[in-house]
Amino acid sequence: MQERARDAFADALRKAAAEWRSQRGEAKNGQLRAIDLPTRLSGREKLLLCRLKVSRWEKDPLLTLYAASNDEQKRIADQLMFVPSGMAS
């Protein structure tokens, strides 16, 4: 069970990474380098919406993997996941 859950999560991460790279590439080539504020804000909003979309793609596979994990794996996941940048100890 855990191997299938891990594979599904890995697939979701690969899909999310490809989408994120695509959106970041578009942003670097256009809207985030735009001169005017409205265009830059529009580009920033697109990136945030992309991040939300890929987070949703990752959610179910990650929760399935978490449910299939043993207590020690869950403890480690609880410590590693979603640590704010610069706040890891």
N, C-alpha and C positions, 0 to 999 in steps of 0.2 A: 504493500500500500504506500509506504513512504517513498519508494523509488518512483512510482507513477506520479505522485504528488510533486516530487522534486523535479521531475521532467516537465510537468505541466507549468510549474513556476518558472523554470529555465526558459521554456518556450515563450512565456509571457514577457519575461525580461528581454529576450532577444527582439521580440516584436516592438516592445516599448522603446528599446534603444535605437532601433532603426527609425522609428517615427520621430523620436527626439532629435536624432542627428539630422534628419530631413528638415525639420522645423528650424533647428538652429542654423543650418546652412542658409535657408531662406532669409532668416533674420539678419545674419551677418552680411548677406549680399544686398540688403535693401532697407527695410523699415527701421531697424535699430540705428542705422547710420544716417537716417534721414535728417535733414536740417530742421524741419519744423516739429514742434512739440506734438501736435495731434497725430502725426504719422508715427513718431517714435512710440507714443502711448498705444496706438493701435497694434504695433508690432509686439510690444511688451505684453499686451493683452492676449495676443495669439499664442505667445509662448506659455503664458500661465494656463490658458485653456488646454493647450497640448499636454502640459504637465498633469493637469487634472484628468484628462482622458487616459493617459498611460498609467496613472495611479489606479484608475478604475480597472484597467486591463489586468494589473498585477494583483489586485485585492483578493479576488476569489481564490486563485491558485495559491497565494501566500497563506491565506487562512486555512485552506485545505492541508497544506504542508505543515502548518503549525499544529493543527489538530492531530495529524499523524505522528507528530514528534513525541519523544519521551520527555520526562520532566527536566532532565539536564539540558536537552536541546532547546526546550522552551525557555528555560532560564537564560541561556546564552542569547537566544533571539530577543528576549525582552530587554537585554542589556545593549544589544547592538543596533536594533532597529530604531530609526527615527530619533537619533541623538542630534540635537541642533549642532550646526557647524561650529567648531571651536569649543564645544562643550564636552567632548569625549574625554573620559579619564583613563 
